[in-house]
């Protein structure tokens, strides 16, 4: 839910679809629908100008003559999954450039995560970090990020190191992520843009004016060594399992809308 939104005329209505930025009004690193709704409801209880609106999901409303939109919120929890290796390398490149979401607060079950459980990889900037350094950080949240962000981590003792084995934690997170994915009205795959667009349009009854395109950055994957590849695969094991599961589920859902 970015602070800067874009309003697109879609099939005679105004749909507010938001660009992803690091300057978010409501920023969540874990799955918590109740907190998400509370944050958005707090923001959207008053009329907001269309070009500065914020929301989670989609907002629909009439555009008034004074530029004010009175919106009725319909919350849809949706996601796009990306090839785990490409996603991990993309996050590394992002950090290597010194870019990160400074205001992101790691919380779980309404509580701030303590340094005892998660130690930050850096305190100011990680500019210039090598891939090996990126992978060596014990508590790097890039590890299996897609699985963790789609899962309800309260089912795996949040980030506490006590009271649950690593094996039980990963099993619970993967199972929770799969369940949440099943319950979403829509999810897509970054590498399958045409089918993802078709699925979205059929699910929500909206037509995009331009076709989705996929920008392949696989050349970065070709630059890593064999040792780096093996090491990296250990950090995306859950994400790989989730992605393969999502690909099969995506095929099933696609057949129902064709």
C-alpha positions in Angstrom: 0.0 0.0 0.0 2.1 2.8 -1.3 1.8 6.4 -0.5 1.7 7.2 -4.2 -1.1 5.4 -6.1 -2.2 5.2 -9.7 -5.8 5.5 -10.8 -6.6 3.6 -13.9 -9.9 3.8 -15.8 -11.0 0.1 -15.9 -14.2 -0.9 -17.7 -16.0 2.4 -16.9 -14.9 2.5 -13.2 -11.9 3.9 -11.4 -9.8 1.2 -9.9 -7.0 2.3 -7.6 -3.9 0.0 -8.1 -0.8 0.9 -6.2 2.8 1.0 -7.0 5.2 -0.8 -4.7 7.6 1.5 -3.0 9.6 1.6 0.2 7.6 4.6 1.5 4.6 2.6 2.6 1.7 3.8 4.7 1.2 0.3 6.1 4.2 -2.0 5.9 4.0 -5.6 7.0 6.7 -8.2 6.8 4.5 -11.1 7.9 1.0 -12.3 7.2 -1.6 -10.7 9.6 -4.9 -9.8 7.9 -6.4 -8.4 11.1 -3.5 -5.9 11.5 -3.6 -5.1 7.7 -7.3 -4.3 7.8 -6.9 -2.2 11.0 -4.1 -0.1 9.4 -6.0 0.5 6.1 -9.2 1.2 7.9 -7.5 3.9 10.0 -6.1 5.5 6.8 -9.3 5.2 4.7 -11.9 6.5 7.2 -11.7 9.9 5.5 -12.0 11.1 1.9 -8.6 11.2 0.2 -7.5 12.8 -3.0 -7.2 10.3 -5.7 -3.6 11.0 -6.5 -2.5 10.6 -2.9 -4.6 7.6 -1.8 -3.4 4.6 0.0 -4.8 1.2 0.4 -4.3 -2.5 0.6 -5.9 -4.5 -2.1 -8.3 -2.5 -4.3 -10.5 0.5 -3.8 -13.4 1.5 -6.0 -15.4 4.7 -5.9 -16.7 7.6 -7.8 -14.4 10.4 -8.7 -15.9 13.7 -7.6 -15.5 17.0 -9.3 -13.2 18.3 -6.6 -10.8 15.4 -7.1 -11.9 13.7 -3.9 -12.7 9.9 -4.0 -15.1 8.5 -1.5 -14.1 4.8 -1.6 -15.7 1.6 -0.5 -12.9 -0.8 0.4 -12.9 -4.5 -0.7 -9.9 -6.3 0.6 -8.4 -9.0 -1.6 -5.2 -10.6 -0.4 -3.3 -11.5 -3.6 0.3 -12.1 -4.5 2.7 -12.8 -7.3 5.3 -15.5 -6.8 8.7 -15.3 -8.5 11.3 -17.8 -9.4 13.1 -18.1 -6.0 16.6 -17.9 -7.3 15.8 -14.8 -9.4 14.0 -13.2 -6.4 16.9 -13.9 -4.0 19.5 -12.5 -6.4 17.3 -9.5 -7.0 17.1 -8.7 -3.3 20.9 -9.1 -3.0 21.4 -6.6 -5.9 18.9 -4.3 -4.2 20.9 -4.3 -1.0 24.2 -4.1 -2.8 23.0 -0.7 -4.2 22.3 0.4 -0.6 18.6 0.3 -1.0 16.3 -1.0 1.7 13.0 -0.2 3.4 14.3 1.7 6.5 10.8 2.0 8.1 10.0 -1.7 8.0 9.3 -3.0 11.5 9.6 -6.7 12.2 6.6 -7.7 14.4 4.8 -10.9 15.1 1.6 -11.6 17.1 1.5 -7.9 18.0 5.0 -7.8 19.5 8.2 -6.4 18.2 10.8 -9.0 17.4 13.8 -8.7 19.7 17.5 -8.7 18.7 17.9 -11.9 20.7 15.9 -13.7 18.1 16.7 -11.9 14.9 20.0 -10.0 14.6 20.1 -7.4 11.8 22.7 -8.0 9.0 23.5 -4.3 9.0 22.5 -1.1 10.8 22.8 1.7 8.3 23.4 0.4 4.8 24.7 -2.8 3.1 26.0 -1.0 0.1 28.5 -3.0 -1.8 27.8 -6.3 -0.1 29.1 -9.4 -2.0 26.9 -12.4 -2.6 28.9 -14.5 -0.2 28.6 -11.9 2.5 24.9 -11.6 1.8 24.4 -15.4 2.2 26.6 -15.6 5.3 24.4 -13.4 7.5 22.7 -15.9 9.8 19.4 -14.0 10.1 19.1 -12.6 6.6 15.3 -12.3 6.0 15.9 -12.9 2.3 16.1 -16.6 3.2 12.8 -18.3 2.0 11.2 -14.9 2.1 8.3 -15.7 -0.1 7.3 -18.7 2.1 7.6 -16.7 5.3 5.7 -13.7 4.0 2.7 -15.7 2.8 2.7 -18.0 5.9 1.1 -17.1 9.2 4.3 -17.3 11.2 2.4 -17.2 14.5 1.8 -20.9 13.8 5.6 -21.5 13.9 6.3 -19.6 17.1 7.0 -16.3 15.2 10.8 -15.7 15.3 11.5 -17.2 18.7 14.3 -19.6 18.8 13.0 -21.4 21.8 10.1 -23.9 21.9 10.3 -25.2 18.4 12.8 -27.1 16.3 14.0 -25.7 13.0 12.4 -28.7 11.3 9.0 -28.1 12.9 9.3 -24.4 12.1 10.0 -24.9 8.4 7.3 -27.6 8.1 4.7 -25.3 9.7 5.6 -22.3 7.6 5.5 -24.2 4.3 2.1 -25.7 5.2 0.7 -22.4 6.3 1.9 -20.7 3.1 0.3 -23.4 1.0 -3.0 -23.0 2.8 -3.0 -19.2 2.5 -2.2 -19.5 -1.2 -5.1 -21.8 -1.7 -7.5 -19.3 -0.1 -6.4 -16.3 -2.1 -8.9 -15.4 -4.8 -6.0 -14.7 -7.1 -2.2 -15.2 -7.3 0.1 -15.2 -10.2 3.5 -16.2 -11.4 6.0 -13.6 -12.5 7.4 -15.8 -15.2 4.0 -16.4 -16.7 2.8 -12.9 -17.3 0.2 -13.7 -20.1 -1.6 -16.3 -18.0 -1.4 -14.2 -14.9 -3.0 -11.3 -16.6 -5.7 -13.6 -18.0 -6.4 -15.1 -14.5 -6.6 -11.6 -12.9 -9.0 -10.3 -15.5 -11.2 -13.3 -15.3 -11.2 -13.3 -11.5 -12.0 -9.7 -10.9 -13.8 -8.8 -14.1 -11.4 -6.1 -15.1 -9.5 -5.6 -18.3 -6.0 -4.1 -18.5 -5.4 -1.6 -21.3 -1.9 -3.0 -21.9 -0.5 -6.5 -21.9 1.8 -7.7 -19.1 5.4 -8.2 -20.0 8.2 -10.2 -18.3 11.6 -8.7 -18.0 14.1 -11.5 -17.7 17.2 -10.8 -15.7 18.6 -14.4 -15.9 22.0 -13.1 -17.0 22.8 -12.4 -13.3 22.2 -16.1 -12.5 24.8 -17.0 -15.2 27.4 -15.0 -13.3 27.4 -16.9 -10.0 29.9 -19.8 -9.4 28.9 -23.4 -8.8 29.8 -23.1 -5.1 27.6 -20.0 -4.8 24.8 -21.8 -6.6 24.9 -24.7 -4.1 25.0 -22.4 -1.2 22.2 -20.3 -2.5 19.9 -23.3 -3.0 20.2 -24.0 0.7 18.6 -20.5 1.4 15.7 -21.0 -1.0 14.7 -24.6 -0.3 11.2 -23.7 1.1 10.6 -21.1 -1.6 11.4 -23.7 -4.2 8.9 -26.1 -2.8 6.3 -23.4 -2.5 6.9 -22.2 -6.0 6.5 -25.7 -7.5 3.3 -26.2 -5.5 2.1 -22.8 -6.7 2.8 -23.7 -10.3 0.6 -26.8 -10.1 -2.1 -24.9 -8.3 -1.9 -22.1 -10.9 -2.5 -24.6 -13.7 -5.6 -26.0 -11.9 -7.0 -22.5 -11.4 -6.2 -21.5 -14.9 -8.2 -24.4 -16.3 -11.3 -23.3 -14.4 -11.3 -19.8 -16.1 -10.4 -20.8 -19.7 
